[in-house]
């Protein structure tokens, strides 16, 4: 990936990690220009958010209070890793699940 693509999409990529509203805003911003770097990070951020929703639902359904706390820390760490990669201009997937997010949301 060239430096111009990264620099043009960096702001959108960072916005994608700022809550789900930021992901939605980044998605809308990226519809006009279709920057591959921004799309990559939008997919990562969307996957992290959806993973959090699913884990929250499962832990509430089965009343797993301690497990929810541990999963919340894990999701937060994945979010931080993704955000740091966006700031650094790197197109690296988050550990373990990042490749899946790229496959599942490839149309974004």
Residue, then its C-alpha position, 0 to 999 in steps of 0.5 A: x500500500x502506498x503512502x498516499x493511500x494511507x495518508x488519505x484514509x488515515x483520518x477515516x480509519x481513526x474515526x472508525x474506532x471511535x464508537x459505533x457512531x464513528x464506524x458509521x460516520x467513517x463508512x459514510x465518509x468512505x463511500x465517496x472516495x473508497x480508500x482501501x486503507x480506510x475500508x480495512x480499518x472500518x471492517x476491523x472496527x465493525x468486527x470488534x463492535x459486533x463481537x462485543x455485542x455478541x459477547x455481551x448478549x451471551x454473558x447476559x443470557x447465561x449470567x456470566x458476570x466474571x466472564x463478561x468482565x474478562x471478555x470486555x477487557x479482551x475486546x478493549x485490548x483488541x480495540x486499542x490494537x486496531x486503533x494503534x495500527x490505524x494511527x501508525x498507518x499499518x494495515x495489520x489485522x487484529x490478533x486472532x479474529x481480524x482475518x475473519x472480519x476482513x472476510x466477513x465484511x469484504x463488501x465494505 
